[in-house]
Amino acid sequence: MTVLTTGRLTLRPARADDLIAMHAVLSHPTAMRWWSTTPHETLEQTETWLNGMIAADNRLDLIVERDGQCIGKAGFWAPPEIGYILHPDHWHQGLATEALTAVIDTLLRRPIMPRSWPTSTRTTPRRWAC
């Protein structure tokens, strides 16, 4: 379980009790302006989204918490795809930059391993390593 801390934030895996706070973010038209979907209309829609985030607990896709309050999310759904969303009450304070810097630094410190090993005897690590 990855938990990151910065000067002002805690980034942690999603939990079921994040539902109300994340619904406030994901149903806010301004926050959702550049998101991949339209604003959530129901709590059930956010619950489905949150359950997907919880089920994918192996990813570096984390809830952003400030002063113990969930204010959004930041991280990698599938590297190199990175994103964030914060409630507009927390915009223009450098929090997204702070959160993404922590997430990127963490990813860059992880060991790099190939997703699959070559199966041909003619393929050597020198041929597929860059």
C-alpha positions in Angstrom: 0.0 0.0 0.0 1.5 3.3 -1.1 1.1 6.3 1.1 2.9 9.5 0.2 3.2 12.7 2.2 4.3 16.1 1.2 4.4 19.4 3.0 0.7 19.8 2.9 -0.8 16.6 1.5 -1.3 12.9 2.1 -1.7 10.7 -0.9 -3.2 7.4 -0.1 -5.2 4.5 -1.7 -8.9 5.1 -2.1 -11.4 3.9 0.6 -15.2 3.4 0.6 -15.5 6.4 3.0 -14.2 8.7 0.3 -17.5 8.5 -1.5 -19.2 11.7 -0.3 -16.0 13.8 -0.8 -15.2 12.4 -4.2 -18.9 12.9 -5.3 -18.5 16.5 -4.4 -15.5 16.7 -6.8 -16.8 14.5 -9.6 -20.3 16.2 -9.6 -18.8 19.7 -9.8 -19.2 21.1 -13.3 -16.1 23.3 -13.0 -13.9 20.5 -11.7 -15.1 18.2 -14.4 -14.6 20.6 -17.3 -11.5 18.8 -18.6 -12.2 15.4 -17.2 -12.9 12.4 -19.5 -16.6 12.2 -18.5 -19.4 14.5 -17.8 -20.1 15.5 -14.1 -21.5 12.6 -12.1 -25.3 13.0 -11.5 -25.8 10.4 -8.8 -24.0 9.1 -5.8 -24.2 5.6 -7.3 -22.2 6.7 -10.4 -19.5 8.0 -8.1 -19.6 4.8 -6.1 -19.1 2.7 -9.2 -16.1 4.9 -10.1 -14.7 4.8 -6.6 -15.1 1.0 -6.4 -13.0 0.7 -9.6 -10.3 2.8 -8.1 -10.3 0.7 -4.9 -10.2 -2.6 -6.9 -7.1 -1.3 -8.8 -5.1 -1.0 -5.7 -1.8 -1.9 -7.4 -1.7 1.4 -9.3 -0.1 4.7 -8.2 -3.5 6.4 -8.4 -4.2 8.0 -5.1 -6.7 10.1 -3.1 -5.4 13.5 -2.3 -6.0 14.5 1.3 -5.4 17.9 3.0 -5.8 18.3 6.7 -7.5 14.9 6.8 -10.1 15.9 4.2 -10.3 14.2 0.8 -10.0 16.9 -1.8 -9.5 14.9 -5.0 -7.2 12.3 -6.7 -3.9 12.3 -8.5 -1.7 9.7 -10.1 -1.2 7.1 -12.8 -4.1 5.0 -14.0 -1.7 3.3 -16.3 1.7 4.9 -16.8 2.5 7.0 -18.7 -1.1 8.2 -18.4 -1.2 10.7 -15.5 -4.0 12.9 -14.2 -5.5 14.7 -11.3 -8.7 16.3 -10.2 -9.2 18.5 -7.2 -12.3 20.3 -5.9 -12.2 23.9 -7.1 -12.1 25.1 -3.5 -8.5 23.9 -3.5 -7.3 25.3 -6.9 -4.6 28.0 -7.4 -2.6 26.9 -4.4 0.0 24.6 -6.0 -1.6 21.5 -4.6 -1.9 19.6 -8.0 1.8 20.3 -8.7 2.7 19.2 -5.2 0.7 16.0 -5.5 1.9 15.1 -9.0 5.5 15.8 -8.1 5.3 13.2 -5.3 3.6 10.7 -7.5 6.1 11.1 -10.4 9.1 11.0 -8.0 7.7 7.7 -6.6 7.2 6.1 -10.0 10.7 7.1 -11.1 12.3 5.4 -8.0 10.6 2.1 -8.7 12.7 -0.5 -10.4 12.0 -0.9 -14.1 11.2 -4.4 -15.3 10.1 -5.6 -18.7 6.4 -6.6 -18.8 7.3 -9.9 -20.5 10.5 -11.8 -21.1 11.6 -12.9 -24.5 10.6 -16.4 -25.4 12.8 -16.8 -28.5 16.3 -18.1 -28.1 17.3 -15.6 -30.8 16.2 -12.6 -28.7 18.6 -11.4 -26.2 18.2 -8.6 -23.6 20.6 -6.5 -25.7 18.1 -6.5 -28.5 15.0 -5.4 -26.5 16.6 -3.2 -23.8 16.7 0.5 -24.5 
